[in-house]
């Protein structure tokens, strides 16, 4: 089979694998499938043990991005082994939902700042720490959401945080352009069935609505998100930089689908 993506032999660090349902897991497996060398980073030794059990022989590094010392240690480990990164995938996010749904204006300051630190600033911190490890035309891809302009009440502060992530991608692309040709993009994914999303209050109902709103009436699959990530990592996408690329199976254009509107009206009328 031809290597159309030209990723065979490339080295990519995939940050944020949680389990087999996560976007990062699917990205890593897809990269391995096209012959890339994949390094993984996870946030705890427990996660590392779990991932090594699933992927015997994989190199898994521990890096809790809330700890600046661990980010520095990750960069030092790669430098020590003279690893050159052709790609970095940032699939890291965290939000506190244990208190249940609350109005956005009631978001505790500590919760929002932590969500920003883990889900957004960690990309800036990793890019800065790994700047000397990137190959000349490396590609950095962050996992975002399909829209930050839809005020989903149950999503809490994460949409504003993801908006900051999308903006950070643009500013990183600009600042790194002074150093070379490292590209930064984000994948704006529609609703997915992942373990992380399961912790969001009312997520199942949102996911079912999102599936009904897709043009094909089938939910977006995590593998489809991974496919887009691989394309953005590939030299085939060399002209794409500082962009947020939406993958949502057409959901974002279909909120006024006739059947959806009729269902909503029937519910409103009590019929």
C-alpha positions as a LaTeX table, in Angstrom:
\begin{tabular}{lrrr}
\hline
Residue & $x$ (\AA) & $y$ (\AA) & $z$ (\AA) \\
\hline
Unk1 & 0.00 & 0.00 & 0.00 \\
Unk2 & 1.38 & 3.43 & $-0.92$ \\
Unk3 & 2.28 & 5.84 & 1.87 \\
Unk4 & 0.14 & 8.71 & 0.59 \\
Unk5 & 0.25 & 10.53 & 3.92 \\
Unk6 & 4.05 & 10.24 & 4.02 \\
Unk7 & 3.97 & 9.50 & 7.75 \\
Unk8 & 5.90 & 6.24 & 7.69 \\
Unk9 & 9.04 & 6.60 & 9.79 \\
Unk10 & 7.91 & 9.92 & 11.28 \\
Unk11 & 8.04 & 10.39 & 15.06 \\
Unk12 & 4.95 & 11.76 & 16.76 \\
Unk13 & 4.29 & 12.46 & 20.44 \\
Unk14 & 0.65 & 11.82 & 21.36 \\
Unk15 & $-0.27$ & 13.50 & 24.65 \\
Unk16 & $-3.39$ & 12.68 & 26.60 \\
Unk17 & $-4.30$ & 9.02 & 26.15 \\
Unk18 & $-6.84$ & 8.04 & 28.78 \\
Unk19 & $-8.21$ & 4.72 & 27.50 \\
Unk20 & $-9.34$ & 2.95 & 24.34 \\
Unk21 & $-12.23$ & 5.38 & 23.85 \\
Unk22 & $-10.11$ & 8.51 & 23.79 \\
Unk23 & $-9.25$ & 10.46 & 20.66 \\
Unk24 & $-5.56$ & 10.15 & 21.51 \\
Unk25 & $-5.81$ & 6.35 & 21.57 \\
Unk26 & $-7.35$ & 6.25 & 18.08 \\
Unk27 & $-4.78$ & 8.73 & 16.78 \\
Unk28 & $-1.90$ & 6.67 & 18.16 \\
Unk29 & $-3.20$ & 3.41 & 16.73 \\
Unk30 & $-3.85$ & 5.02 & 13.34 \\
Unk31 & $-0.33$ & 6.46 & 13.28 \\
Unk32 & 1.15 & 3.08 & 14.08 \\
Unk33 & $-0.97$ & 1.63 & 11.29 \\
Unk34 & 0.72 & 3.86 & 8.71 \\
Unk35 & 4.21 & 3.13 & 9.98 \\
Unk36 & 4.86 & 6.12 & 12.22 \\
Unk37 & 6.84 & 5.89 & 15.45 \\
Unk38 & 4.54 & 6.91 & 18.27 \\
Unk39 & 5.56 & 8.15 & 21.70 \\
Unk40 & 2.88 & 8.63 & 24.31 \\
Unk41 & 2.61 & 10.90 & 27.32 \\
Unk42 & 0.07 & 10.42 & 30.09 \\
Unk43 & $-0.61$ & 12.32 & 33.27 \\
Unk44 & 0.16 & 9.68 & 35.92 \\
Unk45 & 2.15 & 6.55 & 36.61 \\
Unk46 & $-1.15$ & 4.68 & 36.96 \\
Unk47 & $-2.14$ & 5.69 & 33.42 \\
Unk48 & 1.30 & 4.71 & 32.20 \\
Unk49 & 0.96 & 1.22 & 33.67 \\
Unk50 & $-2.47$ & 0.81 & 32.09 \\
Unk51 & $-1.30$ & 1.96 & 28.66 \\
Unk52 & 1.83 & $-0.20$ & 28.66 \\
Unk53 & $-0.41$ & $-3.16$ & 29.43 \\
Unk54 & $-2.49$ & $-2.34$ & 26.35 \\
Unk55 & 0.50 & $-1.49$ & 24.15 \\
Unk56 & 3.43 & $-3.72$ & 25.13 \\
Unk57 & 6.69 & $-2.21$ & 23.97 \\
Unk58 & 5.32 & 1.31 & 23.55 \\
Unk59 & 7.32 & 4.17 & 24.98 \\
Unk60 & 5.07 & 5.92 & 27.46 \\
Unk61 & 6.24 & 8.99 & 29.35 \\
Unk62 & 4.57 & 10.52 & 32.39 \\
Unk63 & 3.83 & 14.24 & 32.24 \\
Unk64 & 1.23 & 15.95 & 34.37 \\
Unk65 & 0.88 & 19.23 & 32.49 \\
Unk66 & $-0.15$ & 21.05 & 35.67 \\
Unk67 & 3.43 & 20.56 & 36.88 \\
Unk68 & 5.99 & 22.72 & 35.08 \\
Unk69 & 8.81 & 20.50 & 36.34 \\
Unk70 & 7.26 & 17.47 & 34.63 \\
Unk71 & 6.94 & 19.34 & 31.34 \\
Unk72 & 10.61 & 20.26 & 31.59 \\
Unk73 & 11.47 & 16.66 & 32.42 \\
Unk74 & 9.58 & 15.43 & 29.36 \\
Unk75 & 11.55 & 17.77 & 27.12 \\
Unk76 & 14.81 & 16.74 & 28.81 \\
Unk77 & 14.07 & 13.05 & 28.28 \\
Unk78 & 13.50 & 13.60 & 24.57 \\
Unk79 & 16.63 & 15.72 & 24.31 \\
Unk80 & 18.68 & 13.09 & 26.14 \\
Unk81 & 17.61 & 10.49 & 23.59 \\
Unk82 & 18.01 & 12.95 & 20.69 \\
Unk83 & 14.38 & 12.52 & 19.66 \\
Unk84 & 13.23 & 14.78 & 16.84 \\
Unk85 & 9.49 & 15.24 & 16.72 \\
Unk86 & 7.73 & 15.40 & 13.37 \\
Unk87 & 4.44 & 15.87 & 15.16 \\
Unk88 & 2.74 & 16.59 & 18.46 \\
Unk89 & $-0.89$ & 15.78 & 19.21 \\
Unk90 & $-2.41$ & 17.66 & 22.15 \\
Unk91 & $-5.48$ & 15.77 & 23.34 \\
Unk92 & $-5.62$ & 17.05 & 26.90 \\
Unk93 & $-8.64$ & 18.55 & 28.63 \\
Unk94 & $-10.11$ & 18.80 & 32.09 \\
Unk95 & $-13.14$ & 20.45 & 33.65 \\
Unk96 & $-14.72$ & 20.08 & 37.07 \\
Unk97 & $-18.30$ & 18.80 & 36.91 \\
Unk98 & $-18.58$ & 17.18 & 40.32 \\
Unk99 & $-20.68$ & 20.06 & 41.63 \\
Unk100 & $-23.33$ & 19.42 & 38.99 \\
Unk101 & $-24.70$ & 21.87 & 36.43 \\
Unk102 & $-24.53$ & 25.55 & 37.34 \\
Unk103 & $-25.08$ & 28.80 & 35.44 \\
Unk104 & $-21.93$ & 29.90 & 33.63 \\
Unk105 & $-21.75$ & 33.12 & 35.65 \\
Unk106 & $-21.53$ & 30.99 & 38.80 \\
Unk107 & $-18.39$ & 29.18 & 37.64 \\
Unk108 & $-15.87$ & 29.16 & 40.52 \\
Unk109 & $-12.69$ & 31.02 & 39.64 \\
Unk110 & $-10.52$ & 28.08 & 40.64 \\
Unk111 & $-12.44$ & 25.68 & 38.38 \\
Unk112 & $-12.11$ & 27.93 & 35.35 \\
Unk113 & $-8.43$ & 28.67 & 35.88 \\
Unk114 & $-7.64$ & 24.98 & 36.29 \\
Unk115 & $-9.62$ & 24.10 & 33.16 \\
Unk116 & $-7.69$ & 26.79 & 31.28 \\
Unk117 & $-4.35$ & 25.60 & 32.62 \\
Unk118 & $-4.89$ & 21.94 & 31.70 \\
Unk119 & $-6.92$ & 22.31 & 28.51 \\
Unk120 & $-5.31$ & 25.36 & 26.90 \\
Unk121 & $-2.14$ & 26.70 & 28.46 \\
Unk122 & $-0.64$ & 23.20 & 28.49 \\
Unk123 & $-0.39$ & 23.43 & 24.69 \\
Unk124 & 1.60 & 26.66 & 24.98 \\
Unk125 & 3.80 & 25.18 & 27.71 \\
Unk126 & 4.48 & 21.97 & 25.79 \\
Unk127 & 5.22 & 23.83 & 22.56 \\
Unk128 & 7.64 & 26.11 & 24.37 \\
Unk129 & 9.41 & 23.25 & 26.15 \\
Unk130 & 9.64 & 21.12 & 23.00 \\
Unk131 & 10.59 & 23.91 & 20.59 \\
Unk132 & 14.12 & 22.56 & 20.28 \\
Unk133 & 12.86 & 19.04 & 19.60 \\
Unk134 & 10.64 & 19.81 & 16.61 \\
Unk135 & 11.76 & 18.82 & 13.14 \\
Unk136 & 11.96 & 21.65 & 10.61 \\
Unk137 & 8.45 & 21.10 & 9.27 \\
Unk138 & 6.79 & 19.52 & 12.27 \\
Unk139 & 3.03 & 19.68 & 12.72 \\
Unk140 & 1.23 & 20.31 & 16.02 \\
Unk141 & $-2.45$ & 19.38 & 16.26 \\
Unk142 & $-4.75$ & 20.17 & 19.19 \\
Unk143 & $-8.15$ & 18.60 & 19.77 \\
Unk144 & $-10.88$ & 21.22 & 20.14 \\
Unk145 & $-14.68$ & 21.29 & 19.71 \\
Unk146 & $-16.82$ & 21.98 & 16.66 \\
Unk147 & $-18.17$ & 25.31 & 17.91 \\
Unk148 & $-17.43$ & 27.62 & 20.81 \\
Unk149 & $-20.32$ & 29.91 & 19.82 \\
Unk150 & $-23.06$ & 27.50 & 20.89 \\
Unk151 & $-23.91$ & 28.12 & 24.54 \\
Unk152 & $-24.38$ & 24.55 & 25.74 \\
Unk153 & $-25.34$ & 25.06 & 29.38 \\
Unk154 & $-24.17$ & 21.65 & 30.56 \\
Unk155 & $-20.68$ & 22.15 & 29.10 \\
Unk156 & $-19.83$ & 24.76 & 31.70 \\
Unk157 & $-16.67$ & 26.79 & 31.13 \\
Unk158 & $-15.13$ & 24.43 & 28.58 \\
Unk159 & $-16.38$ & 26.22 & 25.46 \\
Unk160 & $-14.70$ & 29.52 & 26.47 \\
Unk161 & $-11.57$ & 27.52 & 27.36 \\
Unk162 & $-11.62$ & 25.77 & 23.97 \\
Unk163 & $-12.08$ & 29.15 & 22.30 \\
Unk164 & $-8.86$ & 30.20 & 24.03 \\
Unk165 & $-7.22$ & 27.00 & 22.76 \\
Unk166 & $-8.25$ & 27.79 & 19.17 \\
Unk167 & $-6.90$ & 31.31 & 19.51 \\
Unk168 & $-3.67$ & 30.01 & 21.06 \\
Unk169 & $-3.17$ & 27.79 & 18.01 \\
Unk170 & $-3.20$ & 30.90 & 15.82 \\
Unk171 & $-0.75$ & 32.81 & 18.03 \\
Unk172 & 1.57 & 29.80 & 18.33 \\
Unk173 & 1.63 & 29.43 & 14.56 \\
Unk174 & 2.56 & 33.09 & 14.26 \\
Unk175 & 5.27 & 33.09 & 16.94 \\
Unk176 & 6.83 & 29.84 & 15.70 \\
Unk177 & 6.93 & 31.21 & 12.15 \\
Unk178 & 9.92 & 33.28 & 13.25 \\
Unk179 & 11.76 & 30.04 & 14.08 \\
Unk180 & 10.94 & 27.89 & 11.05 \\
Unk181 & 8.01 & 26.09 & 9.47 \\
Unk182 & 6.37 & 24.30 & 12.38 \\
Unk183 & 2.60 & 24.33 & 11.83 \\
Unk184 & $-0.17$ & 24.59 & 14.44 \\
Unk185 & $-3.79$ & 23.62 & 13.82 \\
Unk186 & $-6.76$ & 22.37 & 15.80 \\
Unk187 & $-9.34$ & 19.74 & 14.98 \\
Unk188 & $-12.80$ & 21.03 & 15.89 \\
Unk189 & $-14.65$ & 17.81 & 16.62 \\
Unk190 & $-18.36$ & 17.31 & 17.04 \\
Unk191 & $-19.80$ & 15.34 & 19.94 \\
Unk192 & $-18.14$ & 11.97 & 20.58 \\
Unk193 & $-18.68$ & 9.01 & 22.85 \\
Unk194 & $-15.61$ & 9.12 & 25.09 \\
Unk195 & $-15.04$ & 8.41 & 28.77 \\
Unk196 & $-14.27$ & 12.08 & 29.38 \\
Unk197 & $-17.52$ & 13.24 & 27.82 \\
Unk198 & $-19.47$ & 10.78 & 29.96 \\
Unk199 & $-18.66$ & 12.97 & 32.96 \\
Unk200 & $-20.47$ & 15.99 & 31.51 \\
Unk201 & $-23.97$ & 16.39 & 33.01 \\
Unk202 & $-26.69$ & 15.61 & 30.47 \\
Unk203 & $-24.18$ & 14.63 & 27.80 \\
Unk204 & $-26.11$ & 11.62 & 26.52 \\
Unk205 & $-29.09$ & 13.77 & 25.56 \\
Unk206 & $-26.77$ & 16.25 & 23.84 \\
Unk207 & $-25.03$ & 13.43 & 21.96 \\
Unk208 & $-28.35$ & 11.97 & 20.79 \\
Unk209 & $-29.44$ & 15.39 & 19.55 \\
Unk210 & $-26.10$ & 15.90 & 17.80 \\
Unk211 & $-26.50$ & 12.55 & 16.04 \\
Unk212 & $-29.99$ & 13.52 & 14.86 \\
Unk213 & $-28.62$ & 16.87 & 13.62 \\
Unk214 & $-25.90$ & 15.36 & 11.43 \\
Unk215 & $-26.75$ & 15.36 & 7.74 \\
Unk216 & $-26.28$ & 11.61 & 7.56 \\
Unk217 & $-28.22$ & 10.90 & 10.79 \\
Unk218 & $-25.27$ & 8.94 & 12.14 \\
Unk219 & $-23.05$ & 10.18 & 14.94 \\
Unk220 & $-19.51$ & 11.31 & 14.37 \\
Unk221 & $-17.04$ & 8.50 & 15.09 \\
Unk222 & $-13.80$ & 8.97 & 16.99 \\
Unk223 & $-11.94$ & 7.23 & 14.16 \\
Unk224 & $-13.09$ & 10.00 & 11.80 \\
Unk225 & $-11.56$ & 12.60 & 14.08 \\
Unk226 & $-8.33$ & 10.60 & 14.18 \\
Unk227 & $-8.26$ & 10.47 & 10.37 \\
Unk228 & $-8.37$ & 14.27 & 10.20 \\
Unk229 & $-5.61$ & 14.52 & 12.81 \\
Unk230 & $-3.40$ & 12.26 & 10.66 \\
Unk231 & $-4.02$ & 14.43 & 7.62 \\
Unk232 & $-3.02$ & 17.57 & 9.52 \\
Unk233 & 0.11 & 15.82 & 10.78 \\
Unk234 & 0.97 & 14.79 & 7.24 \\
Unk235 & 3.08 & 16.81 & 4.79 \\
Unk236 & 0.04 & 16.54 & 2.51 \\
Unk237 & $-1.55$ & 19.32 & 4.56 \\
Unk238 & 1.53 & 21.56 & 4.41 \\
Unk239 & $-0.51$ & 24.56 & 3.26 \\
Unk240 & $-2.80$ & 24.45 & 6.28 \\
Unk241 & $-1.59$ & 26.48 & 9.25 \\
Unk242 & $-3.21$ & 28.45 & 12.10 \\
Unk243 & $-6.60$ & 26.91 & 11.34 \\
Unk244 & $-9.41$ & 25.20 & 13.22 \\
Unk245 & $-10.77$ & 22.45 & 10.96 \\
Unk246 & $-14.31$ & 21.28 & 11.72 \\
Unk247 & $-15.27$ & 17.60 & 11.60 \\
Unk248 & $-18.89$ & 17.19 & 12.68 \\
Unk249 & $-20.65$ & 15.20 & 9.92 \\
Unk250 & $-22.55$ & 18.35 & 8.93 \\
Unk251 & $-24.16$ & 18.91 & 12.34 \\
Unk252 & $-23.30$ & 22.61 & 12.42 \\
Unk253 & $-25.40$ & 23.45 & 9.36 \\
Unk254 & $-28.43$ & 21.37 & 10.28 \\
Unk255 & $-29.93$ & 22.71 & 13.50 \\
Unk256 & $-33.11$ & 23.72 & 11.63 \\
Unk257 & $-33.64$ & 20.31 & 10.10 \\
Unk258 & $-37.37$ & 19.92 & 9.41 \\
Unk259 & $-37.78$ & 16.80 & 11.53 \\
Unk260 & $-35.88$ & 18.29 & 14.46 \\
Unk261 & $-38.00$ & 21.43 & 14.36 \\
Unk262 & $-41.22$ & 19.42 & 14.19 \\
Unk263 & $-40.17$ & 17.29 & 17.13 \\
Unk264 & $-39.34$ & 20.39 & 19.20 \\
Unk265 & $-42.65$ & 22.04 & 18.35 \\
Unk266 & $-44.60$ & 18.90 & 19.19 \\
Unk267 & $-42.88$ & 18.72 & 22.58 \\
Unk268 & $-43.59$ & 22.41 & 23.21 \\
Unk269 & $-47.25$ & 21.90 & 22.33 \\
Unk270 & $-47.45$ & 18.81 & 24.49 \\
Unk271 & $-48.37$ & 16.65 & 21.51 \\
\hline
\end{tabular}
